[in-house]
Amino acid sequence: MLSAVIDAGYNSFRLSIYDIFQNNTFRLLGSLKYFVRIGEGVKEGGRISDEKIKTAEEAFLSFKSLINAKGIKNVKAVGTSAFRYALNGKEVSDKLSEILGEDLRIVSGEEEGTFSATGITNTLPLSDAIIFEIGGGSLEIAKIEGGNATKVYQLPIGALKLSPYSEKEIRKIIKDEISTLSITPSKVIVGSGGNMRALAKLDERISGFPSNSIHGYVVPSSQISKYAKVLFSLDAEERSALPGISKERAYTIHSGAVIIDELLQHFGADKVMVSAFGMREGVLTEGVKLNKNKWLETIAFYHYLDPPWDVFNDVEKTVKGDLAFYVGASAFISSVFKMSEYLNPYDACYRMTRTAIIPGFTQSEILTIGLICKASKGKVKKKNIKSAGLDFKKKELYEYGKIVKETVEKYPLGVRWSS
């Protein structure tokens, strides 16, 4: 089933289209984005300009055209901080709702933060953490306990809103705002939003990290501090020349980096994990709880296959300890590729874990699964293990790989549906 979510944000408007599977997981099929910057220059109680309204209407006409072309019936649209701040926010949302033929719901700061928390906790294995999503006009922060958001805050500071200020001014504004928070520290800090993801892409490419996905990737706080200082010393054109930073993102990445830096310092965090998902996926999965098992099933559903749980369970009975799940997951994914008639399903598993965004797992977990797959039928080099930052010995990997291969090979091809 196809579903669409429209996020009419302070900085950008984005239409995301998803394929929804029977276990309520999803696959992002694609998105359409406009840097409307509808909140630019809008002070609380001010008005959205006619020029911005016209650009917003053009974006919604394009969204409507694509939704109609795809025949999508399930559409959810939300408007965030700019619509809350502006005197004519409701008036503008009504115009856009009329174009879309669906209600553009203006969400409160707490609702926005709750959606962000849902989108992140449904796509990363978090029990206790502090999560944040940085937007153009606001910053959402939530405390996660037992996998659920127990405290949600929304602060009126965002990367576009603060972009005209100096670094010193931004740091003072942020310090003043976050000093009001009442959140107990956590060892795990997770960040989302376009600027957070751009910093992760920059760090991945500079460090030579062996993956194209930033979901679950970890950036040291020391690196965020360095990026914040360097980015503020460059102009927008120079920033856009850096790897992972687009021309449009260069407009706000410097202020976004400073906000993130101050936030990490406030919580005494030595690193931040990055989520490729956030508020839009929270809107999509509202009221749903997802976990690793469901995301494994999604890999099978994507290939029109029944999930090979027999293979997974067989491996878990053989392997003991904390890694049993990941060895089982390696066998599960390899089995999916075997049923899809790949010549080397183990190599296909390895390549997928290095290139695809796989929700439900951290980057370290995904790379662990991939290396076990590679060890099932292929050579693993020490540099592959080291570059992934994993604490494994080659002998150990080959032992797990042997278990995976023996288990997968003894099962016949599974049931494949017609697409």
C-alpha positions in Angstrom: 0.0 0.0 0.0 1.3 3.4 -0.9 1.2 6.3 1.6 2.5 9.8 1.4 3.6 12.3 4.1 4.0 16.0 3.5 6.2 17.9 5.9 5.7 21.6 5.4 8.7 22.8 7.5 10.2 26.2 8.4 13.0 25.7 5.9 11.8 23.1 3.4 8.7 21.3 2.2 9.0 17.6 1.4 6.7 15.0 0.0 7.8 11.5 0.9 6.2 8.4 -0.6 6.3 5.0 1.2 5.4 1.4 0.5 3.7 0.1 3.6 4.1 -3.7 4.3 1.7 -6.0 6.2 3.6 -5.8 9.4 3.4 -1.9 9.4 7.0 -1.4 8.4 7.8 0.8 5.4 10.1 1.4 2.5 10.8 4.9 1.3 10.2 5.0 -2.4 11.2 8.5 -3.1 10.7 12.2 -2.2 10.2 15.6 -3.7 11.7 18.6 -1.9 11.4 22.4 -2.2 13.4 24.8 -0.1 10.4 27.2 0.4 12.0 28.7 3.5 8.5 29.8 4.5 9.6 30.9 7.9 12.5 33.1 6.8 12.1 36.6 8.2 8.9 35.6 10.1 9.0 36.8 13.7 6.4 35.4 16.2 3.2 37.2 15.4 4.5 38.4 12.0 3.1 37.4 8.6 4.3 35.0 5.9 5.0 37.1 2.8 3.0 36.8 -0.4 6.2 35.7 -2.2 6.7 32.8 0.2 3.0 31.9 0.0 3.3 31.7 -3.8 6.3 29.4 -3.6 4.5 27.2 -1.1 1.5 27.0 -3.4 3.7 25.9 -6.3 5.3 23.2 -4.1 1.8 21.9 -3.1 0.6 21.9 -6.8 3.6 19.7 -7.6 2.9 17.4 -4.6 -0.7 17.1 -5.7 0.3 16.2 -9.2 2.6 13.5 -8.1 0.2 12.1 -5.6 -2.5 11.9 -8.3 -0.1 10.3 -10.8 0.8 7.6 -8.3 -2.8 7.0 -7.3 -2.0 7.5 -3.6 -5.1 7.6 -1.3 -3.5 7.7 2.1 -2.0 11.2 2.5 -0.9 12.9 5.7 0.3 16.5 5.8 1.7 18.5 8.7 2.8 22.1 9.1 5.4 23.0 11.7 6.9 26.0 13.5 6.4 28.7 10.8 2.7 28.1 10.7 2.6 28.2 14.5 4.6 31.5 14.6 2.9 33.4 11.8 -0.2 35.6 12.3 -1.5 34.2 9.0 -0.3 30.7 9.5 -3.8 29.2 9.6 -4.9 31.2 6.6 -1.9 29.9 4.6 -2.5 26.3 5.7 -6.1 26.5 4.6 -5.0 27.6 1.1 -2.5 24.8 0.9 -5.1 22.3 2.2 -7.5 23.4 -0.6 -4.8 22.8 -3.3 -3.9 19.4 -1.8 -7.5 18.2 -1.2 -6.3 17.0 2.2 -6.0 18.8 5.6 -2.7 20.4 6.3 -2.6 19.9 10.1 -0.6 22.5 12.1 1.1 20.5 14.8 2.1 21.9 18.2 5.7 21.8 19.4 5.0 18.9 21.7 3.3 17.0 18.8 6.3 17.7 16.5 8.7 16.4 19.2 6.6 13.3 19.8 6.4 12.5 16.1 10.2 12.9 15.9 10.7 10.5 18.9 8.3 7.9 17.3 10.1 8.1 13.9 13.5 7.6 15.6 12.6 4.9 18.1 10.7 2.9 15.4 13.8 2.8 13.2 16.7 2.5 15.8 17.0 0.0 18.7 16.8 2.5 21.5 15.8 1.8 25.1 17.2 4.7 27.1 18.4 7.8 25.2 18.1 11.5 24.5 16.9 12.2 20.9 16.7 15.5 19.1 15.6 16.7 15.7 16.9 20.0 14.4 14.8 21.9 11.9 14.8 25.3 10.2 12.8 27.0 12.9 12.8 24.8 16.0 14.6 22.1 17.9 12.7 19.1 19.3 14.3 17.1 22.2 12.9 14.1 23.9 14.0 11.7 26.7 13.5 8.1 25.8 13.0 5.6 28.7 12.1 2.0 28.1 11.8 2.7 24.4 9.1 5.4 24.9 9.2 9.2 25.1 8.7 10.3 28.7 9.6 14.0 28.2 9.3 16.1 25.1 10.5 19.7 24.6 10.3 22.1 21.7 12.6 25.1 21.6 12.3 28.0 19.2 15.8 27.7 17.8 16.5 26.3 14.3 19.3 26.4 11.7 17.6 28.8 9.3 16.2 31.0 12.0 19.7 31.5 13.6 21.7 31.5 10.3 22.0 35.3 10.2 23.7 35.5 13.6 27.4 35.3 14.5 28.8 32.1 16.0 29.1 33.8 19.4 25.5 35.0 19.3 24.2 31.6 18.3 26.0 29.9 21.1 24.6 32.4 23.7 21.0 31.9 22.4 21.3 28.2 22.5 22.8 28.1 26.0 20.0 30.3 27.3 17.3 28.1 25.7 18.7 24.7 26.7 19.4 25.8 30.3 15.7 25.5 30.9 15.6 21.8 30.1 15.1 19.2 32.8 16.4 15.9 31.3 18.6 13.4 33.1 21.8 12.6 31.2 22.0 9.5 28.9 24.9 7.6 27.4 23.1 7.5 24.1 22.3 10.8 22.1 20.6 10.4 18.8 20.2 13.3 16.3 18.0 13.7 13.2 17.2 16.4 10.7 18.8 17.6 7.4 21.8 19.4 9.0 22.6 16.4 11.3 22.5 14.0 8.3 24.7 16.4 6.2 27.3 16.5 9.0 27.2 12.7 9.1 27.7 12.4 5.3 30.7 14.8 5.6 32.2 12.8 8.4 31.7 9.5 6.6 33.4 10.7 3.5 36.3 12.4 5.3 36.9 9.3 7.5 36.6 6.8 4.6 33.9 4.9 6.5 32.9 1.7 4.6 29.2 2.4 4.1 27.0 4.8 2.1 24.3 4.8 4.7 24.3 7.3 7.6 21.5 5.6 9.5 22.8 4.5 12.9 26.2 6.1 12.1 28.2 7.6 15.1 30.0 10.9 14.9 32.4 11.9 17.8 31.5 15.1 19.5 35.0 16.3 19.0 34.5 16.1 15.2 31.2 18.1 15.5 33.1 20.8 17.3 35.7 21.0 14.6 33.1 21.1 11.8 31.2 23.9 13.6 34.3 26.1 13.7 35.4 25.3 10.2 32.0 25.7 8.6 31.5 29.1 10.2 34.8 30.3 8.7 33.6 29.5 5.2 31.0 31.2 3.0 28.1 29.3 1.5 29.8 28.5 -1.8 32.8 27.1 0.0 30.6 25.0 2.3 28.7 23.6 -0.7 32.0 22.3 -2.1 32.5 20.0 0.8 31.5 16.3 0.5 27.9 15.6 1.6 26.8 19.3 1.7 24.5 20.4 -1.1 24.2 24.0 -2.3 20.9 24.5 -0.5 22.1 22.8 2.7 25.2 25.1 2.8 22.7 27.9 3.6 22.1 26.5 7.1 24.8 23.9 7.9 27.1 26.3 9.8 24.4 27.4 12.3 23.0 23.8 12.5 26.5 22.5 13.4 26.8 25.1 16.2 23.4 24.2 17.6 24.3 20.5 17.6 27.7 21.2 19.2 26.2 23.2 22.0 23.6 20.5 22.6 26.2 17.8 22.9 28.3 19.9 25.2 25.2 20.5 27.4 24.6 16.8 27.8 28.3 15.9 28.2 28.0 13.6 25.2 31.2 12.2 23.6 29.4 11.1 20.5 26.1 11.4 18.6 24.3 8.6 16.7 22.5 9.7 13.5 19.0 8.8 12.4 18.0 8.9 8.7 14.4 9.0 9.9 12.5 11.4 12.0 9.3 13.4 12.2 7.9 12.3 8.8 8.3 8.6 9.7 6.7 9.4 13.1 3.7 10.8 11.3 3.6 7.7 9.1 3.9 5.2 11.9 1.9 7.0 14.6 0.4 4.4 17.0 2.7 1.6 15.7 5.6 0.0 17.5 8.3 -1.5 15.3 11.3 -3.7 16.2 14.3 -5.5 14.7 12.3 -8.7 13.9 9.8 -6.7 11.9 12.5 -4.9 10.0 14.1 -8.2 9.1 10.7 -9.4 7.7 10.6 -6.3 5.6 13.7 -7.4 3.6 11.8 -10.6 2.7 8.6 -8.7 1.9 10.6 -6.3 -0.4 11.6 -9.4 -2.4 8.0 -10.8 -2.4 9.0 -13.7 -0.1 7.7 -15.3 3.0 10.2 -14.5 5.8 12.6 -17.4 6.4 12.3 -17.6 10.1 13.1 -21.3 10.2 16.6 -20.4 9.1 16.9 -17.7 11.7 15.7 -19.9 14.5 18.0 -22.8 13.5 21.0 -20.5 13.8 19.9 -19.0 17.1 19.7 -22.5 18.6 23.3 -23.1 17.5 25.0 -19.8 18.5 25.0 -18.7 22.1 25.6 -15.2 23.5 25.0 -11.6 22.4 25.8 -12.2 18.8 23.3 -15.0 18.2 20.7 -12.5 16.8 23.2 -11.1 14.3 24.4 -14.4 13.1 20.7 -15.4 12.7 20.1 -12.1 10.8 23.0 -12.9 8.5 21.5 -16.3 7.7 18.0 -14.8 7.3 19.2 -12.1 4.8 21.4 -14.6 2.9 18.5 -16.9 2.7 16.3 -14.2 1.2 18.9 -13.6 -1.6 19.2 -17.4 -2.1 15.5 -17.6 -2.6 15.8 -14.7 -5.0 18.2 -16.8 -7.0 21.4 -14.7 -6.6 24.5 -16.6 -7.6 26.3 -15.6 -4.4 23.6 -14.7 -1.8 26.3 -14.1 0.9 28.1 -11.5 -1.2 24.7 -9.9 -2.0 24.0 -9.7 1.7 27.4 -8.1 2.3 26.9 -5.5 -0.5 23.5 -4.6 0.7 24.7 -3.9 4.3 27.3 -1.5 2.9 25.0 0.5 0.6 21.4 0.3 1.7 19.6 2.2 4.5 18.3 -0.6 6.7 16.0 0.6 9.5 15.9 -1.1 12.9 19.6 -1.4 13.4 22.6 0.7 14.2 25.4 1.1 11.7 27.7 -1.1 13.8 25.0 -3.9 13.9 24.5 -3.8 10.2 28.2 -3.9 9.4 28.5 -6.9 11.8 25.7 -8.7 9.9 27.4 -7.9 6.6 30.9 -9.2 7.6 29.4 -12.4 8.9 27.7 -12.8 5.5 31.0 -12.1 3.7 32.8 -14.7 5.9 30.2 -17.3 4.8 31.7 -17.5 1.3 34.6 -15.1 0.8 37.6 -13.6 2.3 37.5 -11.0 5.1 40.4 -8.6 5.4 41.6 -7.1 8.6 41.1 -3.6 7.2 37.4 -4.5 6.6 37.0 -5.2 10.3 39.1 -2.2 11.4 37.5 0.4 9.1 34.0 -0.7 10.4 35.2 -0.1 14.0 34.3 -3.7 15.1 36.0 -5.8 17.7 36.3 -9.1 15.9 38.9 -11.7 15.1 38.9 -13.1 11.6 38.8 -16.7 13.0 35.6 -15.8 14.9 34.0 -14.4 11.8 34.8 -17.4 9.8 33.2 -19.7 12.4 30.0 -17.7 12.3 30.1 -17.6 8.5 30.4 -21.4 8.4 27.3 -21.8 10.6 25.4 -19.4 8.3 26.4 -21.1 5.1 25.6 -24.6 6.4 22.2 -23.5 7.7 21.2 -21.6 4.6 22.3 -24.4 2.2 20.2 -27.1 3.9 16.9 -25.2 3.5 15.0 -25.4 0.1 13.9 -22.3 -1.7 11.0 -20.6 0.0 7.7 -19.2 -1.2 7.9 -16.4 -3.7 4.8 -14.3 -4.4 3.9 -12.7 -7.7 4.6 -9.0 -7.8 
